[in-house]
Amino acid sequence: FSMFEDIFGGGMGGFGRGGEASDRGLDLETEVELTLEQVAAGCDHNLEFDRMDLCDTCGGNGSKPGTQPQKCSTCGGYGQVQQQMQGFFGLGVRVIACPKCRGKGNIVSDPCGDCRGSGRRKKRRLLTVHIPPGVSDGQVVRVRGEGEPNASGTSRGDLHCYIKVRQHPLLARRGEDLICQVPISFSQAALGATVQVPTLSGAHDLAIPPGTQSSAVFTLRKLGLPTPGRRGHGDLHVQVLVEVPRKLSDAQRELLEAYAKTEENNLEASNPQRKSFFDKVKDYFATKR
């Protein structure tokens, strides 16, 4: 592209390399931090940022009020001049920005006192941005026309809002699904119980059936995050982890010791996989003799 721009002037209908108008205003970037609850519901986020904007005093032309910029005598007000250069196919012509007016097409002889002839002043912008439900960390929400204006003030760039999702203290995200690890006691796992698990809309009762094993996963349908752009929700997956007490009272120890005397037969009767495993262990060592 650089070679053709050098030969043919780089104008090509007023478009640059990206196919967008070359006089388009500059884009701006900012970061929006959200909680997982805000991601689930969507929200209107208030932004406050600075941007270079047209000077209110001179209207963006850079001249003192009551005066007007003068047409550049070098480019005749076009902002561009032709330059001859030697190319691959001989002598060529390319179009460059006017060095005298720097591409503006006019000269400010009596500059504005507020913007010093630049036509731009830094301004504070207050804006409310709608964040749709289900956005992901790193996703960009674009707000059209909230960037900086171009030289003539006829076109603005866009504002790009990069989403940052704050880590939740209890829930982990996997796409539209949520994962939660819930500790339960040995007695709750053996006898069954009802425990409260966290969701984005509040506590939810989860029934733990008797004989639940550690690391078992229970799925609560449609309690995850919404699917962006479509109907439906992800699920909440609850993994229960059986906690072993580190300290026992004398009464607890006596009860567990009494239980342990009958445990072996009960485990093999109620858990055939355990019996099958230890039978395989015996057979394995028998073949090593």
C-alpha positions in Angstrom: 0.0 0.0 0.0 2.8 2.4 0.8 4.3 2.0 -2.7 0.9 2.8 -4.4 0.3 5.8 -2.1 3.7 7.2 -3.0 3.0 6.8 -6.7 -0.7 7.8 -6.9 -0.7 10.3 -4.0 -2.4 8.3 -1.2 -5.7 10.1 -1.8 -7.7 7.3 -3.5 -11.1 8.9 -2.9 -10.3 10.4 0.5 -9.9 7.0 2.2 -6.9 5.7 4.1 -5.5 2.2 4.5 -8.3 0.9 6.7 -11.1 1.9 4.3 -12.4 4.7 6.6 -12.6 8.4 5.8 -9.3 10.0 6.6 -10.9 13.0 8.3 -12.7 10.9 10.9 -12.2 12.0 14.5 -10.0 10.0 17.0 -11.4 7.1 18.9 -11.1 7.0 22.7 -10.7 4.1 25.2 -11.8 3.6 28.7 -12.3 0.7 31.2 -15.6 -0.2 32.9 -15.4 -2.4 36.0 -18.5 -4.5 36.7 -19.6 -7.0 39.4 -20.9 -10.4 38.4 -24.3 -9.3 39.6 -24.2 -6.3 37.2 -23.1 -8.7 34.3 -26.2 -10.9 35.0 -28.7 -8.1 35.0 -27.1 -5.6 32.7 -26.7 -2.0 33.9 -26.4 1.7 33.0 -22.8 2.7 33.9 -21.9 6.4 34.5 -18.6 7.5 32.9 -16.6 10.6 33.5 -13.6 11.3 31.2 -11.6 14.1 29.5 -11.4 14.6 25.8 -10.2 17.2 23.4 -13.2 19.0 22.1 -14.1 22.1 20.0 -13.3 25.4 21.7 -16.5 27.1 22.7 -15.0 30.5 22.4 -14.0 30.3 18.7 -16.2 27.5 17.6 -13.2 25.4 16.7 -11.7 27.6 14.0 -8.9 28.8 16.3 -9.4 32.5 15.5 -10.2 35.3 18.0 -13.9 36.0 18.2 -14.8 38.6 15.5 -12.1 37.4 13.1 -11.9 34.5 10.6 -9.0 32.3 9.5 -7.4 33.3 6.2 -7.2 30.9 3.2 -3.7 29.4 2.9 -1.9 31.0 0.0 0.3 27.9 -0.6 -2.5 25.3 -1.1 -5.3 27.7 -1.9 -7.4 26.4 1.0 -7.3 22.7 0.0 -4.9 21.6 2.7 -3.0 19.5 0.2 -0.2 20.1 -2.3 1.3 18.0 -5.1 4.9 16.9 -4.9 7.0 15.4 -7.7 9.0 12.4 -6.9 11.0 9.6 -8.7 9.1 6.3 -8.6 9.6 2.8 -10.0 8.0 3.9 -13.3 9.6 7.2 -13.7 8.6 10.7 -12.5 5.5 10.6 -10.4 3.3 13.0 -8.4 2.0 12.5 -4.9 -0.3 14.5 -2.7 0.9 15.5 0.7 -0.5 17.8 3.5 0.3 21.4 3.0 3.4 22.2 5.1 2.4 25.8 5.7 -1.2 25.2 7.1 -0.5 21.6 8.1 -3.4 20.3 6.1 -6.0 22.7 7.5 -6.4 24.9 4.4 -6.3 28.1 6.3 -4.0 30.2 8.5 -5.0 31.7 11.9 -3.5 35.2 12.0 -5.2 36.3 15.2 -5.5 33.3 17.4 -8.1 32.7 20.1 -6.9 33.4 23.6 -8.6 30.4 25.2 -7.3 27.7 22.8 -4.3 29.6 21.5 -5.3 29.0 17.9 -5.6 25.2 18.1 -9.4 25.2 18.1 -9.4 22.5 20.8 -9.8 22.5 24.5 -9.8 19.7 27.0 -13.4 19.1 28.4 -14.9 16.9 31.0 -17.5 14.6 29.6 -20.3 12.9 31.7 -21.9 9.9 29.9 -24.2 7.0 30.8 -23.4 3.8 28.9 -25.8 0.9 28.7 -24.0 -2.4 29.3 -26.1 -5.4 28.0 -26.5 -8.5 30.1 -23.9 -11.4 29.8 -20.9 -9.4 28.7 -17.5 -11.1 29.2 -14.2 -9.9 30.7 -12.2 -8.0 28.0 -15.3 -7.5 25.7 -15.6 -4.0 24.2 -18.8 -2.0 24.2 -18.6 0.8 21.5 -20.4 4.1 21.9 -20.6 5.8 18.5 -19.8 9.5 18.2 -18.3 9.9 21.7 -14.7 10.2 20.6 -12.9 13.4 19.6 -14.0 15.6 16.6 -12.0 15.8 13.4 -10.4 19.0 12.2 -13.5 20.4 10.7 -15.8 19.3 13.5 -18.1 17.4 11.2 -17.2 13.9 12.3 -16.4 12.3 15.7 -14.6 9.1 16.6 -16.1 6.4 18.9 -15.6 5.6 22.6 -14.5 2.0 23.2 -15.4 0.7 26.7 -13.3 -2.3 27.7 -15.2 -4.5 30.2 -13.4 -5.7 33.3 -15.4 -8.2 35.5 -14.5 -8.1 39.2 -13.8 -11.5 40.7 -16.7 -12.9 42.8 -15.9 -14.1 46.3 -18.0 -17.3 46.0 -18.8 -18.0 42.4 -16.5 -18.7 39.4 -17.5 -18.1 35.8 -17.1 -20.6 32.9 -18.8 -19.0 29.9 -22.5 -18.6 30.9 -22.2 -21.3 33.6 -21.3 -20.6 37.3 -19.4 -22.9 39.6 -19.5 -22.9 43.4 -17.7 -25.2 45.9 -19.7 -25.8 49.1 -18.2 -27.5 52.1 -20.4 -30.0 54.0 -19.7 -32.1 57.1 -19.3 -35.9 57.2 -22.7 -36.3 58.9 -24.4 -34.2 56.3 -22.9 -36.3 53.5 -23.8 -39.6 55.2 -27.3 -38.7 56.5 -28.3 -36.1 54.0 -29.2 -32.5 54.6 -30.4 -29.2 53.1 -27.8 -26.5 52.7 -27.9 -23.0 51.4 -25.8 -22.2 48.3 -25.1 -18.7 46.9 -26.6 -17.5 43.6 -26.6 -14.2 41.9 -30.2 -13.6 43.0 -29.8 -14.7 46.6 -29.5 -17.9 48.7 -30.9 -21.2 47.3 -31.8 -24.4 49.2 -30.0 -27.5 47.9 -31.0 -30.9 49.0 -28.0 -33.2 49.7 -29.1 -36.9 49.5 -27.8 -39.4 52.0 -24.6 -41.1 51.0 -23.3 -38.1 49.0 -19.6 -38.5 48.1 -17.0 -35.7 48.3 -16.6 -33.7 45.0 -20.1 -34.7 43.9 -21.6 -32.0 41.6 -25.2 -30.9 41.6 -26.6 -28.7 38.7 -29.1 -26.0 39.3 -30.7 -25.2 35.9 -30.9 -21.7 34.6 -29.2 -20.1 37.6 -26.1 -19.0 35.6 -25.6 -16.0 33.4 -27.7 -14.9 30.5 -26.6 -15.8 27.0 -25.6 -12.6 25.2 -27.9 -11.7 22.3 -30.2 -14.7 22.8 -32.7 -16.1 25.2 -31.7 -18.5 27.9 -29.3 -18.8 30.8 -26.4 -20.9 31.9 -26.5 -23.3 34.9 -25.0 -23.2 38.4 -22.9 -26.2 39.2 -22.4 -26.9 42.9 -19.6 -29.1 44.0 -19.8 -30.4 47.6 -16.6 -31.1 49.5 -16.8 -33.3 52.5 -14.7 -31.8 55.4 -12.9 -34.0 57.8 -12.8 -32.6 61.4 -9.3 -31.8 62.5 -10.1 -32.0 66.2 -12.6 -34.3 68.0 -14.1 -34.2 71.4 -13.9 -37.3 73.6 -17.5 -38.1 73.0 -17.1 -37.7 69.2 -14.0 -39.9 69.2 -15.9 -42.7 71.2 -18.8 -42.6 68.8 -16.5 -42.7 65.7 -14.4 -45.6 67.2 -17.7 -47.5 67.8 -18.7 -46.8 64.3 -15.3 -47.8 62.9 -15.7 -51.3 64.3 -18.7 -51.9 62.1 -17.5 -49.7 59.2 -15.7 -52.3 57.1 -18.5 -54.7 56.6 -21.0 -51.8 56.0 -18.8 -50.1 53.5 -18.3 -53.2 51.4 -22.0 -54.0 51.5 -23.1 -50.5 50.6 -20.3 -49.7 48.2 -19.5 -52.5 45.8 -16.8 -50.4 44.1 -14.8 -50.3 47.3 -15.0 -54.1 47.6 -14.1 -54.6 43.9 -11.1 -52.2 44.3 -9.6 -54.1 47.3 -10.2 -57.5 45.6 -8.2 -56.2 42.7 -5.4 -55.1 45.1 -5.3 -58.6 46.6 -5.2 -60.2 43.1 -2.5 -57.8 42.0 -0.1 -58.6 44.9 -0.9 -62.3 44.6 0.5 -62.3 41.0 3.7 -60.6 42.3 4.6 -63.5 44.6 
